[in-house]
Amino acid sequence: MVHSARDRIKQVLNQRSTSTAAPKMEYILSGVIVPIFQRDGADHILFIKRSDSLSRHAGQMAFPGGVKEDGDASILHTALREAHEEVGLAESDIEILGELDPVMTSLNFMITPFVAAIPHDYDYCASVDEVSEIVEVPVANLLNSANFHIEKREYNSKLIDSYVYDYNGRTIWGATARIVKQLLILAYEGN
């Protein structure tokens, strides 16, 4: 990622405060890395397609990350550990640009997203047990209204708007799409 884009994202994320409101229920704490890199002058975001054999969120598009374990010093540590386990991203190759607001899910997960710059053309090493595919999506595709729509979905017995992004036959929805939308609004739309 060219320093100007990296610096802009870092500045935007660090000039705001994240939501610190205490949740109204007990959540399973988890953290994800939202990896951004630049190729051919354009920003891209790395996603994973979760393995179909997983018990939770099988086959879904997601960011590298997972549930906080007892040995994790922080949610950031969780996200970094999981990014290494799932796609082989070394902590030394990741520059944390900032933190987005936590996203709550209907399955009682509270996901804390950390936006990070990573090198382009990285030599990923996907976990065969957890990741079926690594997908690099141009930010321009996510900003294109032709690739975005809103669906009504049930959440806590209410119908809510659910964001959906399409990319080359893959669907990004749920908490992952809410994280994407939050990042796009903060760092790309109107810039």
N, C-alpha and C positions, 0 to 999 in steps of 0.2 A: 504494500500500500504506500503510495506517495505520501511524504510527510504532511503535505497540506491537508489531505483527506483524513489521515490519522489524527493530526493535530485538531482539526475541526470537530471530529467526533469526540475526542478526549475533552476538549474545551466545553462542548455542549453538555456532555454527561457530568462533568465535574462542576458546572455552574449551577446545577440543580440539586435539590435534596431528594433522596428517595423516600418513598412512603414508609413511615415507621409505625403506623397504627397497629396496635396489638390485634391479632386475629381474634374473632369471636369464638373460635373452637380450636381444638388441638389439631395441628397439621403435621404431616410427615415432611420434615425439612429436606429439601434437595436443592442442588445448585447445578447450573449449566454454563458452559462457555458458548458464547455466540461469536464464532471465529470469522473475522473479516480479513480479506486480503485483496490486493489489486493485481489484475492481469490485463495487459494491453490497455492501460489507462482507465480501466473500469473496476469499481468495487464489486466484490463477490462475497457471498456468505456461504459457509460450509454447513451442510446438514448431513445427518445420517439417516438412513432408513433402517429402523430397528428390525431385528431378525423376527421372522414369523414364528419362531419356536419360543419366544419369551412369554412369560405369564402375564405381564402388564404391557400395554401399549404395543403389542406385536404388530409388525408391519408398518408402523406409523413413521412419518417423517418427524425428526426431532433434532435437538442440538446435543452434542456430547455432554453428558452429565449424569447425575444420579442421586441416590439417597445418601444423606449424611450418615456416616458410620461413627461408632464410639471413638475411634482413634483419630478422627478428623479434627484438627484444631479450629476450623471455621468452615462456613459454607463455601468460601472461596477455595479453601483447601480441598473440599469435596469435589467441586467443579473441576479443578486442575487434575486431581487424582483420576477422576472418571474420564476426562478428556484423554489422558495418557493411556488408560486401560482400554478405552473403546476405539480410539483412532491413532494412538501412538504419538500424540502431540506432547513434546517435552516441555516442561514448565519453563526451561531456559529459552525456548523459542516463542513464548507467548508474552505479549505486552498487554496487560490489562488496561483498557482505555477508560473503563467506568462501569458502573452498576446501574441496571434498570430497576424499576419497581418490581417487587415480588408478584408472581402470578399464582392465584389459587385455582385448584382444579376440583371437579366434582368428586374425585376419588380421594379428597382430603390431602393433596400434596400442596405445599407452598414452595414454589420454584423461584429461586433467586438467580436472575440472569446476569452474567458478567460479559460485557462486550470486550473482545480481545483482537488485537492485530496479530496475524500470523504470517510467515513467509509464503509467497506464492510458490506454486509447484513443489509443495511439501511432499516428502516421502512418507505418506500415511501408512499405518500398519493397522488395519481394521481387525477388531476382535471377531473371529468367526462365530463365536457363541452369541454375540450381542448385536452385531452390525451386518446387515446384508448388502449395504451399498453406501458409498460416500458420494454425496451429490453437491456440486458447486453451482450455486445459483447466482446469476448476475443481479445486482441490486436493481438495475434498470428493468428487469423482468418483473420484479416484485412491485415496482412503482407503476407499472403499466396497468391501467384500470381494466384492460381486457383480460388480465390474468387474475383478477380479484373479484370476489362477490361476498355477500353476507347471507348466511342461512339462519333460520330460527332453529334453536336447539333447546332441549330442556336442561336446566341447571338448577338444582335445589328446588324442584317442583315449580319452576318458573320458566317461561320461554324467554330466551335471551338471544341477542344478535351474536352470531359466531362467524368470525372471519375465516375466509378460505382463499388460499392462493394456489394457482395451478402452474406447474412447470414441467414441460415435456412429459405429460402423462402422469405426473406425480402430484399428489394433493397434500398441501400443508394446511393443517387446521388445528383446532383446539388451542391448548396453552402455547404451543409453538407459534401458531399464527398470531396470537395475542402479543407474544414477545416481539415478533417481526413487526407488527403494526406499531407498537410502542417505539421501537428503534427508528422506523421510517419516519414517524411523526417528529421525533426529537432531532434526528440527525440529517434527514434528507429532504423531507417535504418542505418547500418554501426556501430552500437554500440554493 
